[in-house]
Amino acid sequence: MYLYPRQLLVKHFWTPKQQIEFLDIYNRLRRRSHSEIITHLRRASAFVPHEKLRWHLTDVCTKVQNGTHPTAQDILALRDCFSTHPLGFSQLQASHMRALSQAMLLTPYLPSPLLRWRLRSHTAVLHQLDRALAKLGIGQLTAQEVRSACYLRGLNSTHIADDRCRTWLGEWLHISCSLKEPELSLLLHNVVLLSTNYLETRR
């Protein structure tokens, strides 16, 4: 435990310095999958039947790749792409699901049916938490609770000011609470779309 605190101790036993160091390490691990996920989205855009929607998905991917932070409206405009073919939960390819699992800090080394079931279940629980959090109100959370909520949803909040974390979490909740159950694949991809280029996270 002394030699390998990150692997053997839960984060409640980490020192404040270790918490920042270890969370940075985990964030670097999950960010490795971001470019692969955007590549999967670009490939899937070719199968979107509606031309305007196909163009919008490509545009959002280009923005993220070029270092631009998409707006909540940019992301919500894509909801029809993620409710059915080509990006609904039932249509995701195995390599795509493995990359998404890495982005969620979940092991990708499972058979495809288990990956799909776990990602769907994990996202459904997150969606329920988002609805409860939106009802409670971000203003009721402490600074540490806000940072933890952001980190859980893909943002490395350890180096971001409290007000910026609250702004980002507000964007996330707006997107999440606007989605219906068949569209939750978009919420899963939001871990990448909304966090990749947000302010100080471009490190």
N, C-alpha and C positions, 0 to 999 in steps of 0.2 A: 504493500500500500504506500510505503514511503517512496519507493522508486518509481511506481506507476500509478500515481493518484488519479490521473484522467481515466484510466482503464478500470481501476478497481474501486474507486470511491464515487458515490453519487455527489452531485454538485453542491449539496448542502454542506459537505465537509471540505470543499475547496476554499482556499484563502481568497480574498478579494483579487489579488494579483493573478492567482491561478484561474479564477473565473473568467477574467478578461482574456488571458492567454489561451485557455482551452476552448472558449466559445469562438475565438478567432480561428482556431485550428478546425473546429467542426464546420465553421462557415466556409472556409477555403475548400473543405472536402465537398460540401454540397454545391458550391459554385462551379466546380469542375464540370458538372453536368449541364449547366445553363446553356452553353453554346450548342451542345448536342440536342437539347430540347427545342431550341429555336430552329435548328436544322430540320428536325422532325416536323415542326409546324410549317415550315416553308414547303417541304415536300407534300404535306397533306393539303396545302392550299390549292394544288393543281387539281384536286378532286372535289373541291367545293363547287356545287352546281351553279350558284348565282354569281355572275360576273362581278357585281359591286361588292359582294361579301368577300369574294376571292381576292379582289384588289385590296380591300381593307385589311385582311389578315396578312397579306404580304407587306403592306405598309407598316403595320404594327411591328412585324418581325424586323423590318429594315430599321425602324426607329430604335428598337432595343439593341440591335447589332451596332448601330452608329452612336450609341451612348446617350440616346434621348429617353427621358422618362415618359411613358405614355400616360394619358389621363384616364380617369375612371370611365369616362364616356367612350374613349377609344376602345377600352377593354370590353365594356358592356355591349358595344355594337357587334361584338363577335359571338354573342351567346348562341346564335343559331348554328354556328359551325360546331359547337361542342355538345349540342343536344342529340345529335345523331351522326351519321356518316359525314365526314371522315374522322371526327375527333371525339365522338361520344365514348364513354367508358368501354362499351362493348366492341368498339372498332379499333382501340389502341393496339399497336403492335408490341411484341415482347420487348424489343430493344428500346422502344419509347417508354414503356412502363418501367424498365430497369433504370433509365435515366431519371424519371420522375421519382422513383423510390430513393435514389441517391439525393435528389434535391430535398426530399422530406426527411433525410437522415434515417431511412429505413433500409434494411439489407435488400439488395437486388437479387440475391442468389436464391430464388425460389422459382418453382414452375409458374408458367404464365397464368393459369387459372387462379393460383394463390396470390400472385402479384396483383391481378385485377381486383380480386375480392378485397384484399387488404387496402389497396388505394381507395377503392370505392367506400369502404367502411370508415377509413381514416378521414376522408373528406366529408362524409356525412356527419361524423361527430364534430369536426371542426365547424361545419355549417351551423349545427345546433348551438355550439358554444358562441359563435358570432351573433346569433339572434339573441341569446341571453345577455351577452355583453352589450349589444346595442340597446337593449331594453334597460339595462342597468345605467348605462351612460359612461363614456370614457372619463368624464370629470370625476367620477367616484373612485377611480383607480389611483393608487400611489404611483410614483415615478418608476419604481422597480417593477410593479405589476404591469405597467405599460410596456416597459422594455422586454419583459418576459413574453408578453402577448405578441409583440412584434417579432421577436426571435423565433417563436413557435411557428409563425406564418411566413418565415423566409427572410426577414430583414435582420442584418447584423446590427443590432441597436446599441451595442456596447460603446460605440464611438459617436453617437448621434445625440444632439441636445434633446431634452425632454419635450419641448414644444414641437420639434420636428417629428419625434416618434409619435406623438399624439395626432399630428396631422396625417402621417402615413397610416396609422391605425384607423383613423376616420375614413380615409379613402378605401381601405380594405373592407371595412364594415359596410360601407355604402354599396360596394360591388357585391359582397356576399349576400346581404339582405335583399338585393334586387334579383337574385337568382332563384329559380325553381329547381326542384330535385333533378329533373332530367338534364339540367344545364350545369351540374356540379363539376363536370370535367373541366370547365373553365375556371372554377375556383381553385382546383388543383394546379392548373397551369399559371394561375395568378401568383403563385409562390415565386415564379421566375419573372413573369411580365412586370409585376409591380415593384419588385425589389432590386432587380439587377442594376439599375442606374439611378437609384434614389440618392441624391445629394452626396453626403460623405461616404456612401457605400462604394463609390467608385475608387477603390484602393488598388 
